[in-house]
């Protein structure tokens, strides 16, 4: 690609990334924090009054994160054009079963990657310079989904080139993975618990994180580091001891009709 084409593609990727961010964060924010605020208030995880200044900070840092994501995607796009990645375009090359398996594999790989990089960012000497930016939102809103220091943003999006260069992946499977990631990320920062009361007692669903799970991480800092699944928190005993009780206390409340 020449310079003009590269700049054009970069602008497209940045615009698409921003559009996804505004859609995924903006719609839940409008519904839960503005339009239906009274109805959702019983499921509010922290009852403190939101800080408007903090909301603006979340959006400001998210703009730079979106740029870093766009640059990374552009780099992967260029590498794919050169046949340097393992991205393939014909589903029949690996079959429909592998297509579905690859989505699950990406989620498991990313869950592990996120947990341990997240723990690293909480180490003394690193936290105050990088991860503290994200934790300025002690009671986060959906806009905090991308609110990272640029170094942390680069670390977080680093899973994409790792995937693209190491495992065969179809663009559609990658799209499903990225969409699930953003949706889960927004849900973790929603500030409201929307999962049903028995979610954490279900034999399958109990392994998944909830809004309460990640919200407690922002509130307490030194617990609940997981992204999609609770496996690593349970294995390393970093689940907050009050998590289950807190979830049940919040979810026993009914939404206001």
Backbone as CSV, one residue per row, in Angstrom:
resi,resn,N_x,N_y,N_z,CA_x,CA_y,CA_z,C_x,C_y,C_z
1,UNK,0.842,-1.206,0.000,0.000,0.000,0.000,0.874,1.252,0.000
2,UNK,0.465,2.273,-0.790,1.198,3.525,-0.748,0.706,4.356,0.439
3,UNK,1.331,5.524,0.633,1.054,6.342,1.811,-0.401,6.804,1.850
4,UNK,-0.932,7.216,0.707,-2.311,7.718,0.663,-3.299,6.597,0.971
5,UNK,-3.066,5.424,0.390,-3.948,4.286,0.650,-3.876,3.864,2.113
6,UNK,-2.666,3.874,2.676,-2.490,3.508,4.080,-3.242,4.473,4.987
7,UNK,-3.101,5.771,4.693,-3.800,6.778,5.495,-5.308,6.609,5.372
8,UNK,-5.768,6.310,4.173,-7.202,6.115,3.954,-7.732,4.917,4.713
9,UNK,-7.001,3.801,4.648,-7.420,2.606,5.376,-7.370,2.838,6.876
10,UNK,-6.347,3.566,7.326,-6.236,3.880,8.748,-7.428,4.691,9.234
11,UNK,-7.854,5.651,8.420,-9.010,6.474,8.771,-10.278,5.623,8.834
12,UNK,-10.398,4.681,7.906,-11.561,3.786,7.897,-11.587,2.930,9.159
13,UNK,-10.440,2.341,9.499,-10.372,1.486,10.688,-10.634,2.285,11.960
14,UNK,-10.097,3.509,12.018,-10.310,4.338,13.207,-11.788,4.726,13.316
15,UNK,-12.381,5.096,12.201,-13.794,5.450,12.205,-14.666,4.276,12.621
16,UNK,-14.345,3.087,12.103,-15.113,1.892,12.450,-14.966,1.547,13.923
17,UNK,-13.734,1.698,14.454,-13.488,1.411,15.865,-14.256,2.375,16.757
18,UNK,-14.245,3.647,16.411,-14.991,4.642,17.179,-16.495,4.373,17.105
19,UNK,-16.976,4.011,15.914,-18.405,3.750,15.745,-18.843,2.578,16.626
20,UNK,-18.042,1.520,16.663,-18.352,0.361,17.508,-18.347,0.756,18.978
21,UNK,-17.374,1.545,19.370,-17.268,1.995,20.759,-18.484,2.826,21.159
22,UNK,-18.858,3.782,20.310,-20.008,4.642,20.616,-21.292,3.820,20.677
23,UNK,-21.442,2.866,19.760,-22.635,2.027,19.740,-22.710,1.135,20.980
24,UNK,-21.617,0.415,21.250,-21.631,-0.556,22.343,-21.629,0.110,23.722
25,UNK,-20.962,1.237,23.861,-20.931,1.924,25.156,-22.075,2.926,25.278
26,UNK,-22.376,3.619,24.188,-23.362,4.691,24.235,-24.782,4.217,24.454
27,UNK,-25.182,3.141,23.780,-26.554,2.658,23.921,-26.838,2.169,25.350
28,UNK,-26.002,1.295,25.936,-26.251,0.895,27.332,-26.192,2.071,28.304
29,UNK,-25.272,3.018,28.044,-25.184,4.192,28.920,-26.490,4.985,28.871
30,UNK,-26.992,5.211,27.671,-28.220,5.994,27.514,-29.406,5.302,28.198
31,UNK,-29.485,3.975,28.015,-30.620,3.238,28.584,-30.554,3.191,30.110
32,UNK,-29.397,2.753,30.644,-29.296,2.513,32.090,-28.992,3.767,32.915
33,UNK,-28.188,4.665,32.366,-27.738,5.820,33.133,-28.605,7.061,32.916
34,UNK,-29.378,7.086,31.822,-30.153,8.298,31.496,-31.640,7.993,31.347
35,UNK,-32.007,7.305,30.262,-33.405,7.131,29.887,-34.196,6.345,30.935
36,UNK,-33.706,5.157,31.320,-34.408,4.289,32.263,-33.681,4.224,33.612
37,UNK,-33.036,5.296,33.990,-32.237,5.309,35.211,-33.042,4.899,36.438
38,UNK,-34.250,5.434,36.585,-35.063,5.123,37.761,-35.421,3.642,37.804
39,UNK,-35.759,3.075,36.642,-36.149,1.671,36.590,-34.981,0.750,36.930
40,UNK,-33.769,1.127,36.500,-32.607,0.268,36.718,-31.918,0.516,38.062
41,UNK,-32.282,1.559,38.761,-31.585,1.946,39.991,-31.473,0.828,41.034
42,UNK,-32.500,-0.021,41.210,-32.340,-1.113,42.184,-31.187,-2.055,41.874
43,UNK,-30.810,-2.157,40.596,-29.705,-3.035,40.207,-28.374,-2.288,40.100
44,UNK,-28.329,-1.054,40.574,-27.075,-0.289,40.589,-26.121,-0.968,41.556
45,UNK,-24.901,-1.244,41.113,-23.951,-1.993,41.934,-23.373,-1.119,43.044
46,UNK,-22.983,0.110,42.699,-22.553,1.086,43.699,-23.560,2.242,43.661
47,UNK,-23.990,2.684,44.815,-25.055,3.678,44.875,-24.545,5.122,44.914
48,UNK,-23.252,5.301,44.745,-22.700,6.652,44.763,-23.143,7.444,43.538
49,UNK,-23.074,8.773,43.626,-23.441,9.645,42.521,-22.301,9.698,41.506
50,UNK,-22.590,9.445,40.229,-21.533,9.454,39.202,-20.865,10.821,39.093
51,UNK,-19.573,10.823,38.789,-18.794,12.051,38.627,-18.737,12.404,37.139
52,UNK,-19.378,13.498,36.714,-19.368,13.869,35.284,-17.963,14.093,34.743
53,UNK,-17.064,14.623,35.591,-15.687,14.838,35.155,-15.015,13.511,34.805
54,UNK,-15.294,12.473,35.589,-14.712,11.161,35.335,-15.230,10.582,34.017
55,UNK,-16.495,10.813,33.719,-17.060,10.331,32.458,-16.326,10.939,31.270
56,UNK,-16.033,12.220,31.349,-15.301,12.892,30.268,-13.900,12.324,30.136
57,UNK,-13.273,12.003,31.273,-11.942,11.396,31.237,-11.963,10.025,30.591
58,UNK,-13.007,9.248,30.872,-13.135,7.924,30.263,-13.222,8.034,28.742
59,UNK,-13.998,8.976,28.269,-14.155,9.157,26.824,-12.858,9.653,26.195
60,UNK,-12.180,10.568,26.869,-10.937,11.128,26.323,-9.883,10.045,26.132
61,UNK,-9.678,9.199,27.138,-8.685,8.129,27.002,-9.142,7.074,25.996
62,UNK,-10.445,6.889,25.872,-10.957,5.904,24.919,-10.658,6.304,23.480
63,UNK,-10.588,7.600,23.209,-10.271,8.062,21.859,-8.865,7.635,21.445
64,UNK,-7.914,7.726,22.384,-6.544,7.302,22.054,-6.454,5.782,21.955
65,UNK,-7.233,5.074,22.793,-7.251,3.608,22.711,-7.792,3.160,21.360
66,UNK,-8.846,3.820,20.888,-9.414,3.481,19.584,-8.390,3.676,18.471
67,UNK,-7.562,4.697,18.595,-6.517,4.952,17.601,-5.486,3.831,17.608
68,UNK,-5.088,3.381,18.793,-4.109,2.299,18.907,-4.690,1.000,18.352
69,UNK,-5.974,0.757,18.608,-6.636,-0.424,18.041,-6.629,-0.348,16.520
70,UNK,-6.955,0.829,15.975,-7.009,1.008,14.521,-5.639,0.786,13.881
71,UNK,-4.592,1.292,14.520,-3.236,1.107,13.992,-2.857,-0.370,14.001
72,UNK,-3.231,-1.072,15.065,-2.941,-2.500,15.161,-3.671,-3.287,14.088
73,UNK,-4.957,-2.990,13.899,-5.749,-3.673,12.878,-5.203,-3.369,11.485
74,UNK,-4.799,-2.122,11.260,-4.203,-1.752,9.974,-2.924,-2.552,9.722
75,UNK,-2.112,-2.723,10.744,-0.870,-3.493,10.623,-1.161,-4.952,10.287
76,UNK,-2.190,-5.514,10.941,-2.572,-6.898,10.662,-3.112,-7.023,9.242
77,UNK,-3.877,-6.033,8.827,-4.411,-6.010,7.455,-3.262,-6.009,6.442
78,UNK,-2.280,-5.171,6.665,-1.126,-5.095,5.766,-0.366,-6.427,5.753
79,UNK,-0.143,-6.995,6.947,0.582,-8.259,7.034,-0.180,-9.380,6.341
80,UNK,-1.499,-9.340,6.421,-2.324,-10.357,5.762,-2.228,-10.231,4.248
81,UNK,-2.182,-8.995,3.755,-2.010,-8.774,2.319,-0.691,-9.364,1.826
82,UNK,0.285,-9.405,2.710,1.601,-9.968,2.370,1.691,-11.468,2.675
83,UNK,0.557,-12.039,3.133,0.497,-13.474,3.497,1.410,-13.813,4.665
84,UNK,1.601,-12.871,5.561,2.450,-13.107,6.727,1.651,-13.669,7.914
85,UNK,0.329,-13.465,7.916,-0.480,-13.946,9.032,-1.083,-15.302,8.683
86,UNK,-1.818,-15.871,9.628,-2.485,-17.151,9.392,-3.978,-16.964,9.160
87,UNK,-4.364,-15.752,8.822,-5.760,-15.461,8.511,-6.107,-16.084,7.156
88,UNK,-7.219,-16.818,7.103,-7.663,-17.442,5.860,-9.079,-16.953,5.535
89,UNK,-9.510,-17.090,4.294,-10.766,-16.477,3.860,-11.821,-17.476,3.389
90,UNK,-11.463,-18.710,3.193,-12.412,-19.732,2.759,-12.682,-20.675,3.933
91,UNK,-13.919,-20.676,4.437,-14.267,-21.503,5.599,-13.943,-22.969,5.344
92,UNK,-14.090,-23.409,4.103,-13.845,-24.816,3.773,-12.381,-25.219,3.954
93,UNK,-11.486,-24.239,4.055,-10.070,-24.569,4.261,-9.871,-25.352,5.555
94,UNK,-10.658,-25.028,6.579,-10.528,-25.717,7.871,-11.848,-26.285,8.372
95,UNK,-12.943,-25.963,7.697,-14.237,-26.535,8.057,-15.013,-25.695,9.063
96,UNK,-16.310,-25.943,9.100,-17.199,-25.188,9.990,-16.941,-25.499,11.467
97,UNK,-16.589,-26.760,11.750,-16.329,-27.136,13.147,-15.138,-26.361,13.703
98,UNK,-14.086,-26.281,12.900,-12.913,-25.522,13.349,-13.252,-24.040,13.484
99,UNK,-14.100,-23.536,12.596,-14.509,-22.130,12.680,-15.078,-21.838,14.068
100,UNK,-16.019,-22.675,14.523,-16.601,-22.483,15.849,-15.577,-22.689,16.951
101,UNK,-14.742,-23.710,16.788,-13.706,-23.984,17.780,-12.732,-22.816,17.902
102,UNK,-12.415,-22.171,16.788,-11.445,-21.069,16.809,-11.954,-19.884,17.637
103,UNK,-13.266,-19.659,17.611,-13.834,-18.587,18.430,-13.636,-18.891,19.910
104,UNK,-13.949,-20.126,20.297,-13.769,-20.540,21.702,-12.297,-20.483,22.075
105,UNK,-11.426,-20.951,21.180,-9.989,-20.935,21.442,-9.484,-19.515,21.671
106,UNK,-9.947,-18.566,20.850,-9.524,-17.174,21.016,-9.973,-16.614,22.364
107,UNK,-11.177,-16.962,22.788,-11.681,-16.485,24.074,-10.852,-17.047,25.230
108,UNK,-10.525,-18.333,25.152,-9.727,-18.959,26.221,-8.312,-18.389,26.247
109,UNK,-7.705,-18.233,25.072,-6.361,-17.655,24.995,-6.351,-16.230,25.530
110,UNK,-7.339,-15.439,25.108,-7.396,-14.047,25.549,-7.664,-13.950,27.042
111,UNK,-8.504,-14.833,27.553,-8.808,-14.834,28.984,-7.532,-15.039,29.804
112,UNK,-6.697,-15.959,29.361,-5.429,-16.225,30.045,-4.474,-15.043,29.889
113,UNK,-4.366,-14.554,28.662,-3.501,-13.397,28.375,-3.911,-12.202,29.225
114,UNK,-5.210,-11.935,29.272,-5.697,-10.773,30.016,-5.440,-10.913,31.514
115,UNK,-5.734,-12.086,32.062,-5.581,-12.262,33.507,-4.158,-11.954,33.950
116,UNK,-3.182,-12.533,33.257,-1.802,-12.400,33.713,-1.189,-11.043,33.368
117,UNK,-1.572,-10.440,32.253,-1.102,-9.068,31.989,-1.770,-8.098,32.959
118,UNK,-3.011,-8.384,33.312,-3.732,-7.554,34.277,-3.061,-7.615,35.648
119,UNK,-2.696,-8.805,36.060,-1.979,-8.951,37.342,-0.655,-8.197,37.294
120,UNK,0.035,-8.263,36.141,1.305,-7.557,35.982,1.104,-6.050,36.135
121,UNK,0.050,-5.523,35.536,-0.212,-4.086,35.597,-0.562,-3.617,37.003
122,UNK,-0.906,-4.546,37.884,-1.221,-4.187,39.267,0.007,-4.241,40.180
123,UNK,1.143,-4.633,39.657,2.346,-4.675,40.480,2.815,-3.261,40.812
124,UNK,3.361,-3.127,42.024,3.884,-1.821,42.444,4.981,-1.382,41.480
125,UNK,5.017,-0.129,41.173,5.998,0.394,40.243,5.486,0.423,38.816
126,UNK,4.440,-0.345,38.540,3.819,-0.336,37.218,2.440,0.305,37.302
127,UNK,1.709,-0.078,38.323,0.321,0.384,38.461,0.197,1.905,38.386
128,UNK,0.995,2.612,39.162,0.811,4.066,39.264,1.145,4.804,37.974
129,UNK,1.953,4.176,37.110,2.341,4.828,35.864,1.418,4.465,34.691
130,UNK,0.757,3.333,34.768,-0.013,2.853,33.619,-1.475,2.533,33.981
131,UNK,-1.661,1.511,34.800,-3.014,1.000,35.033,-3.866,1.925,35.911
132,UNK,-3.222,2.820,36.622,-3.964,3.743,37.489,-4.979,4.559,36.696
133,UNK,-4.652,4.863,35.447,-5.569,5.633,34.589,-6.929,4.948,34.520
134,UNK,-6.915,3.645,34.307,-8.172,2.897,34.213,-8.886,2.864,35.559
135,UNK,-8.115,2.805,36.631,-8.706,2.698,37.960,-9.102,4.041,38.566
136,UNK,-8.911,5.112,37.832,-9.488,6.378,38.282,-11.010,6.267,38.310
137,UNK,-11.532,5.349,37.514,-12.968,5.057,37.524,-13.246,3.996,38.576
138,UNK,-13.391,4.419,39.826,-13.693,3.465,40.889,-15.134,2.980,40.815
139,UNK,-15.978,3.748,40.156,-17.354,3.339,39.869,-17.567,3.574,38.375
140,UNK,-17.105,2.663,37.534,-17.025,2.921,36.092,-18.375,2.980,35.390
141,UNK,-18.360,3.637,34.244,-19.510,3.655,33.338,-19.122,2.857,32.097
142,UNK,-20.068,2.580,31.202,-19.717,1.864,29.959,-18.629,2.543,29.154
143,UNK,-18.485,3.873,29.303,-17.452,4.602,28.557,-16.045,4.210,29.010
144,UNK,-15.917,3.550,30.167,-14.604,3.140,30.665,-14.062,1.904,29.959
145,UNK,-14.866,1.311,29.076,-14.447,0.075,28.402,-13.128,0.222,27.661
146,UNK,-12.853,1.431,27.134,-11.609,1.684,26.408,-10.725,2.714,27.119
147,UNK,-11.033,3.036,28.356,-10.311,4.107,29.052,-8.984,3.600,29.615
148,UNK,-7.964,3.522,28.760,-6.656,3.001,29.149,-5.547,4.006,28.854
149,UNK,-4.497,3.931,29.641,-3.241,4.587,29.296,-2.780,3.995,27.959
150,UNK,-2.151,4.766,27.073,-1.728,4.233,25.768,-0.882,2.964,25.846
151,UNK,-0.029,2.859,26.861,0.784,1.644,27.006,-0.106,0.448,27.308
152,UNK,-1.073,0.640,28.208,-1.989,-0.452,28.516,-2.849,-0.802,27.311
153,UNK,-3.273,0.209,26.567,-4.064,-0.046,25.352,-3.280,-0.935,24.387
154,UNK,-1.986,-0.649,24.228,-1.137,-1.449,23.337,-1.010,-2.882,23.847
155,UNK,-0.911,-3.025,25.159,-0.825,-4.369,25.753,-2.125,-5.124,25.522
156,UNK,-3.245,-4.456,25.769,-4.545,-5.122,25.642,-4.820,-5.564,24.201
157,UNK,-4.514,-4.698,23.242,-4.786,-5.045,21.843,-3.726,-6.000,21.290
158,UNK,-2.674,-6.237,22.070,-1.605,-7.142,21.643,-2.070,-8.561,21.391
159,UNK,-3.233,-8.929,21.944,-3.749,-10.282,21.706,-4.089,-10.490,20.237
160,UNK,-4.445,-9.425,19.517,-4.849,-9.571,18.115,-3.701,-10.047,17.219
161,UNK,-2.534,-9.389,17.241,-1.439,-9.932,16.421,-0.971,-11.301,16.887
162,UNK,-1.053,-11.576,18.181,-0.677,-12.907,18.665,-1.558,-13.957,18.001
163,UNK,-2.856,-13.692,17.968,-3.797,-14.615,17.330,-3.539,-14.696,15.828
164,UNK,-3.446,-13.540,15.183,-3.323,-13.498,13.725,-2.081,-14.210,13.216
165,UNK,-1.003,-14.184,14.004,0.256,-14.766,13.542,0.486,-16.198,14.032
166,UNK,-0.391,-16.713,14.903,-0.119,-18.034,15.478,-1.163,-19.096,15.182
167,UNK,-2.443,-18.712,15.007,-3.459,-19.735,14.768,-4.266,-19.392,13.510
168,UNK,-4.697,-20.397,12.758,-5.553,-20.124,11.601,-6.878,-19.518,12.076
169,UNK,-7.265,-18.401,11.518,-8.496,-17.743,11.954,-9.157,-17.056,10.769
170,UNK,-10.447,-17.265,10.648,-11.225,-16.630,9.585,-11.637,-15.225,10.044
171,UNK,-11.679,-14.240,9.152,-12.069,-12.883,9.546,-13.413,-12.829,10.274
172,UNK,-14.379,-13.675,9.863,-15.687,-13.683,10.519,-15.580,-14.179,11.958
173,UNK,-14.727,-15.185,12.180,-14.511,-15.685,13.545,-13.827,-14.609,14.389
174,UNK,-12.882,-13.912,13.782,-12.201,-12.821,14.479,-13.185,-11.706,14.820
175,UNK,-14.117,-11.435,13.925,-15.138,-10.415,14.166,-16.048,-10.815,15.341
176,UNK,-16.437,-12.083,15.385,-17.267,-12.576,16.493,-16.521,-12.424,17.809
177,UNK,-15.247,-12.806,17.816,-14.415,-12.692,19.015,-14.304,-11.244,19.480
178,UNK,-14.001,-10.337,18.559,-13.838,-8.922,18.907,-15.159,-8.331,19.422
179,UNK,-16.262,-8.724,18.794,-17.571,-8.220,19.205,-17.931,-8.713,20.598
180,UNK,-17.676,-9.995,20.854,-17.952,-10.551,22.189,-17.080,-9.869,23.239
181,UNK,-15.835,-9.621,22.874,-14.917,-8.950,23.787,-15.422,-7.570,24.181
182,UNK,-15.829,-6.784,23.189,-16.294,-5.435,23.487,-17.595,-5.459,24.277
183,UNK,-18.509,-6.349,23.899,-19.768,-6.457,24.637,-19.545,-6.840,26.085
184,UNK,-18.667,-7.805,26.318,-18.359,-8.229,27.684,-17.652,-7.121,28.458
185,UNK,-16.782,-6.392,27.770,-16.046,-5.296,28.389,-17.002,-4.192,28.845
186,UNK,-17.947,-3.843,27.986,-18.935,-2.828,28.333,-19.802,-3.305,29.494
187,UNK,-20.205,-4.564,29.457,-21.037,-5.119,30.518,-20.313,-5.079,31.862
188,UNK,-19.007,-5.349,31.844,-18.231,-5.314,33.074,-18.123,-3.929,33.675
189,UNK,-18.268,-2.905,32.834,-18.180,-1.520,33.303,-19.536,-0.827,33.342
190,UNK,-20.607,-1.589,33.182,-21.937,-1.012,33.073,-22.373,-0.280,34.341
191,UNK,-21.986,-0.819,35.500,-22.411,-0.211,36.762,-23.725,-0.748,37.273
192,UNK,-24.377,-1.596,36.467,-25.644,-2.219,36.832,-25.534,-3.721,36.591
193,UNK,-26.183,-4.502,37.437,-26.154,-5.952,37.260,-27.422,-6.400,36.542
194,UNK,-27.261,-6.926,35.330,-28.392,-7.347,34.513,-28.574,-8.860,34.477
195,UNK,-27.578,-9.613,34.966,-27.712,-11.060,34.966,-28.775,-11.489,35.986
196,UNK,-29.471,-12.597,35.732,-30.517,-13.059,36.663,-29.936,-13.572,37.970
197,UNK,-30.773,-13.666,38.975,-30.344,-13.984,40.324,-29.576,-15.305,40.424
198,UNK,-30.010,-16.324,39.701,-29.384,-17.636,39.835,-28.198,-17.865,38.918
199,UNK,-27.706,-16.825,38.270,-26.648,-16.965,37.274,-25.393,-17.618,37.855
200,UNK,-24.965,-17.177,39.026,-23.708,-17.691,39.580,-23.865,-19.063,40.228
201,UNK,-25.078,-19.597,40.236,-25.306,-20.944,40.765,-25.551,-21.959,39.651
202,UNK,-25.648,-21.479,38.418,-25.864,-22.372,37.283,-24.585,-23.187,37.028
203,UNK,-24.701,-24.484,36.732,-23.501,-25.320,36.551,-22.563,-24.877,35.435
204,UNK,-23.096,-24.168,34.432,-22.266,-23.687,33.324,-21.982,-22.198,33.456
205,UNK,-23.022,-21.403,33.621,-22.881,-19.948,33.617,-22.095,-19.404,34.800
206,UNK,-22.015,-20.166,35.884,-21.316,-19.680,37.074,-19.837,-19.418,36.825
207,UNK,-19.294,-20.019,35.749,-17.883,-19.823,35.443,-17.618,-18.494,34.739
208,UNK,-18.685,-17.860,34.266,-18.533,-16.591,33.542,-18.537,-15.422,34.525
209,UNK,-17.840,-14.372,34.170,-17.841,-13.169,35.004,-19.181,-12.439,34.869
210,UNK,-19.415,-11.487,35.748,-20.629,-10.680,35.729,-20.246,-9.212,35.875
211,UNK,-21.225,-8.330,35.754,-20.968,-6.902,35.961,-20.484,-6.660,37.386
212,UNK,-21.094,-7.336,38.347,-20.693,-7.189,39.753,-19.252,-7.628,39.952
213,UNK,-18.871,-8.698,39.289,-17.517,-9.245,39.428,-16.469,-8.195,39.066
214,UNK,-16.615,-7.559,37.900,-15.604,-6.584,37.494,-15.779,-5.249,38.223
215,UNK,-17.013,-4.893,38.547,-17.226,-3.651,39.279,-16.534,-3.696,40.635
216,UNK,-16.551,-4.852,41.275,-15.862,-4.995,42.564,-14.358,-4.845,42.395
217,UNK,-13.836,-5.237,41.223,-12.411,-5.029,40.974,-12.086,-3.538,40.967
218,UNK,-12.923,-2.740,40.342,-12.701,-1.288,40.313,-12.868,-0.673,41.702
219,UNK,-13.725,-1.236,42.483,-13.983,-0.713,43.825,-12.900,-1.126,44.817
220,UNK,-12.460,-2.395,44.730,-11.515,-2.953,45.715,-10.068,-3.013,45.216
221,UNK,-9.850,-3.036,43.908,-8.539,-3.012,43.242,-7.785,-4.342,43.243
222,UNK,-7.783,-5.086,44.320,-6.873,-6.242,44.435,-7.604,-7.580,44.380
223,UNK,-8.598,-7.683,43.509,-9.370,-8.926,43.405,-10.060,-8.964,42.050
224,UNK,-10.642,-10.124,41.715,-11.483,-10.262,40.519,-10.807,-9.712,39.253
225,UNK,-9.677,-10.321,38.908,-8.896,-9.834,37.764,-9.362,-10.417,36.423
226,UNK,-10.211,-11.416,36.431,-10.560,-12.145,35.211,-11.381,-11.308,34.239
227,UNK,-11.392,-11.753,32.986,-12.103,-11.050,31.928,-13.411,-11.747,31.560
228,UNK,-13.332,-12.949,30.975,-14.532,-13.671,30.555,-14.944,-14.729,31.577
229,UNK,-13.961,-15.499,32.011,-14.224,-16.650,32.868,-13.525,-16.475,34.216
230,UNK,-14.061,-17.110,35.241,-13.554,-16.932,36.604,-12.486,-17.959,36.968
231,UNK,-12.066,-18.768,35.995,-11.152,-19.868,36.295,-9.883,-19.407,36.980
232,UNK,-9.207,-18.427,36.409,-7.921,-18.015,36.956,-8.069,-17.382,38.334
233,UNK,-9.125,-16.614,38.544,-9.369,-16.058,39.877,-9.579,-17.168,40.900
234,UNK,-10.309,-18.200,40.509,-10.567,-19.303,41.434,-9.300,-20.114,41.685
235,UNK,-8.528,-20.356,40.629,-7.301,-21.144,40.777,-6.256,-20.423,41.624
236,UNK,-6.156,-19.112,41.473,-5.136,-18.345,42.194,-5.692,-17.664,43.441
237,UNK,-6.973,-17.952,43.739,-7.628,-17.443,44.956,-7.646,-15.912,45.009
238,UNK,-7.966,-15.295,43.872,-8.071,-13.833,43.838,-9.522,-13.358,43.704
239,UNK,-10.477,-14.275,43.834,-11.884,-13.862,43.865,-12.170,-13.195,45.200
240,UNK,-12.851,-12.058,45.182,-13.184,-11.383,46.438,-14.128,-12.269,47.250
241,UNK,-13.872,-12.457,48.545,-14.698,-13.365,49.356,-16.165,-12.958,49.443
242,UNK,-16.472,-11.696,49.186,-17.859,-11.231,49.275,-18.571,-11.198,47.924
243,UNK,-17.908,-11.696,46.888,-18.486,-11.585,45.547,-19.864,-12.229,45.437
244,UNK,-19.974,-13.494,45.823,-21.242,-14.206,45.675,-22.350,-13.528,46.481
245,UNK,-22.027,-13.148,47.694,-23.024,-12.491,48.545,-23.463,-11.158,47.939
246,UNK,-22.494,-10.412,47.411,-22.802,-9.119,46.811,-23.697,-9.300,45.581
247,UNK,-23.370,-10.284,44.745,-24.174,-10.542,43.554,-25.601,-10.906,43.941
248,UNK,-25.765,-11.788,44.907,-27.101,-12.226,45.314,-27.892,-11.082,45.932
249,UNK,-27.220,-10.225,46.680,-27.890,-9.103,47.310,-28.435,-8.136,46.260
250,UNK,-27.632,-7.904,45.220,-28.052,-6.979,44.159,-29.156,-7.584,43.303
251,UNK,-29.007,-8.850,42.942,-29.953,-9.465,41.991,-31.273,-9.884,42.625
252,UNK,-31.390,-9.820,43.937,-32.689,-10.128,44.544,-33.644,-8.929,44.391
253,UNK,-33.090,-7.794,44.010,-33.915,-6.597,43.821,-34.527,-6.617,42.420
254,UNK,-35.746,-6.212,42.324,-36.455,-6.199,41.047,-36.363,-4.836,40.388
255,UNK,-36.306,-4.833,39.062,-36.323,-3.574,38.335,-37.664,-2.887,38.558
256,UNK,-37.632,-1.574,38.623,-38.841,-0.795,38.819,-39.621,-0.788,37.510
257,UNK,-40.920,-1.126,37.566,-41.741,-1.189,36.368,-42.133,0.174,35.825
